[in-house]
Amino acid sequence: MMEEGFTSSICGGLPPELCEMLTKEQQMIKIRLEKRKWGREVTIIEGIDEHEVDLKRLASQLKSRLATGGTAKNGRIELQGDHRYRVKEILAEMGFPPENIMVIE
């Protein structure tokens, strides 16, 4: 079997729940802090495949759990404030493997 065919049919006969678990396990998520003007801090979450996960819905869930503002754009999620370690905990609770979530200092 060719690699291209394998990646396109990876979830061929699998149930959607199992397929979603597999795609979450393959993602390498990076969480970092960015300084904006006036000293504002923004937590950036990158590496989530926007074709497999609804970034806007995930951003909405994170914003409500963290009681903060934010947005999903350009294939990444931006949250106001420093929430790096709490975001890692929440993503792990949502089924993303903790070993695939990197917090960048």
C-alpha positions as a Markdown table, in Angstrom:
| # | Residue | x | y | z |
|---|---|---|---|---|
| 1 | Met | 0.0 | 0.0 | 0.0 |
| 2 | Met | 1.3 | 3.5 | -0.9 |
| 3 | Glu | 1.7 | 6.1 | 1.9 |
| 4 | Glu | -0.6 | 8.5 | 0.2 |
| 5 | Gly | -3.4 | 6.0 | 0.0 |
| 6 | Phe | -2.8 | 5.0 | 3.6 |
| 7 | Thr | -3.2 | 8.5 | 5.0 |
| 8 | Ser | -6.4 | 9.2 | 3.0 |
| 9 | Ser | -8.0 | 5.9 | 4.1 |
| 10 | Ile | -6.7 | 5.8 | 7.7 |
| 11 | Cys | -10.2 | 5.9 | 9.1 |
| 12 | Gly | -11.8 | 3.9 | 6.3 |
| 13 | Gly | -14.0 | 1.5 | 8.3 |
| 14 | Leu | -13.4 | 2.8 | 11.8 |
| 15 | Pro | -16.2 | 4.3 | 13.9 |
| 16 | Pro | -16.1 | 8.1 | 14.1 |
| 17 | Glu | -15.2 | 8.1 | 17.8 |
| 18 | Leu | -12.1 | 5.9 | 17.2 |
| 19 | Cys | -11.2 | 8.0 | 14.2 |
| 20 | Glu | -11.3 | 11.2 | 16.2 |
| 21 | Met | -9.1 | 9.6 | 18.9 |
| 22 | Leu | -6.5 | 8.6 | 16.3 |
| 23 | Thr | -6.4 | 12.1 | 14.8 |
| 24 | Lys | -6.0 | 13.7 | 18.3 |
| 25 | Glu | -3.1 | 11.3 | 19.1 |
| 26 | Gln | -1.3 | 12.3 | 15.9 |
| 27 | Gln | -1.3 | 16.1 | 16.6 |
| 28 | Met | 1.6 | 17.9 | 18.2 |
| 29 | Ile | 0.2 | 20.8 | 20.1 |
| 30 | Lys | 2.4 | 23.8 | 21.2 |
| 31 | Ile | 1.2 | 26.3 | 23.8 |
| 32 | Arg | 3.3 | 29.4 | 24.2 |
| 33 | Leu | 3.0 | 33.0 | 25.5 |
| 34 | Glu | 3.3 | 36.0 | 23.3 |
| 35 | Lys | 3.8 | 39.6 | 24.6 |
| 36 | Arg | 1.8 | 42.2 | 22.8 |
| 37 | Lys | 2.0 | 46.0 | 22.9 |
| 38 | Trp | 1.4 | 47.6 | 26.3 |
| 39 | Gly | 2.8 | 44.5 | 28.0 |
| 40 | Arg | -0.3 | 42.4 | 27.3 |
| 41 | Glu | 0.1 | 38.6 | 27.4 |
| 42 | Val | -1.6 | 36.3 | 24.9 |
| 43 | Thr | -1.6 | 32.5 | 25.1 |
| 44 | Ile | -1.1 | 30.9 | 21.7 |
| 45 | Ile | -2.2 | 27.4 | 20.9 |
| 46 | Glu | -0.9 | 25.9 | 17.7 |
| 47 | Gly | -0.7 | 22.5 | 16.0 |
| 48 | Ile | -4.4 | 21.5 | 16.2 |
| 49 | Asp | -5.5 | 20.3 | 12.8 |
| 50 | Glu | -8.4 | 22.6 | 11.9 |
| 51 | His | -9.7 | 20.1 | 9.4 |
| 52 | Glu | -10.2 | 17.5 | 12.2 |
| 53 | Val | -11.2 | 19.8 | 15.1 |
| 54 | Asp | -13.5 | 22.8 | 15.0 |
| 55 | Leu | -11.2 | 25.5 | 16.2 |
| 56 | Lys | -13.9 | 28.1 | 16.8 |
| 57 | Arg | -15.9 | 25.7 | 19.0 |
| 58 | Leu | -12.7 | 24.6 | 20.9 |
| 59 | Ala | -11.8 | 28.3 | 21.4 |
| 60 | Ser | -15.2 | 29.0 | 22.7 |
| 61 | Gln | -15.0 | 26.1 | 25.2 |
| 62 | Leu | -11.6 | 27.2 | 26.4 |
| 63 | Lys | -12.7 | 30.9 | 26.7 |
| 64 | Ser | -15.7 | 29.9 | 28.9 |
| 65 | Arg | -13.7 | 27.5 | 31.0 |
| 66 | Leu | -10.9 | 30.1 | 31.6 |
| 67 | Ala | -13.3 | 33.1 | 31.8 |
| 68 | Thr | -11.2 | 35.1 | 29.3 |
| 69 | Gly | -11.5 | 36.5 | 25.8 |
| 70 | Gly | -9.8 | 35.2 | 22.7 |
| 71 | Thr | -10.2 | 34.1 | 19.1 |
| 72 | Ala | -9.5 | 31.4 | 16.6 |
| 73 | Lys | -7.7 | 32.5 | 13.5 |
| 74 | Asn | -5.0 | 31.5 | 11.1 |
| 75 | Gly | -5.1 | 27.9 | 12.3 |
| 76 | Arg | -4.4 | 28.8 | 15.9 |
| 77 | Ile | -6.2 | 29.8 | 19.1 |
| 78 | Glu | -5.3 | 33.0 | 20.9 |
| 79 | Leu | -6.4 | 33.6 | 24.5 |
| 80 | Gln | -6.0 | 36.8 | 26.5 |
| 81 | Gly | -3.7 | 36.3 | 29.5 |
| 82 | Asp | -1.2 | 33.6 | 30.6 |
| 83 | His | -3.2 | 30.3 | 30.6 |
| 84 | Arg | -0.5 | 27.9 | 29.4 |
| 85 | Tyr | -0.6 | 25.3 | 32.1 |
| 86 | Arg | -4.4 | 25.4 | 32.6 |
| 87 | Val | -4.9 | 25.0 | 28.8 |
| 88 | Lys | -2.7 | 21.9 | 28.8 |
| 89 | Glu | -4.9 | 20.4 | 31.6 |
| 90 | Ile | -8.1 | 21.2 | 29.8 |
| 91 | Leu | -7.0 | 19.8 | 26.5 |
| 92 | Ala | -5.9 | 16.6 | 28.3 |
| 93 | Glu | -9.4 | 16.4 | 29.8 |
| 94 | Met | -10.9 | 16.8 | 26.3 |
| 95 | Gly | -9.0 | 13.7 | 25.1 |
| 96 | Phe | -5.8 | 15.1 | 23.6 |
| 97 | Pro | -2.8 | 13.0 | 24.8 |
| 98 | Pro | -0.8 | 15.0 | 27.4 |
| 99 | Glu | 2.5 | 13.7 | 26.0 |
| 100 | Asn | 1.6 | 15.5 | 22.7 |
| 101 | Ile | 1.0 | 18.9 | 24.3 |
| 102 | Met | 4.1 | 21.0 | 24.8 |
| 103 | Val | 4.2 | 24.1 | 26.9 |
| 104 | Ile | 7.0 | 26.4 | 25.6 |
| 105 | Glu | 8.6 | 28.6 | 28.2 |
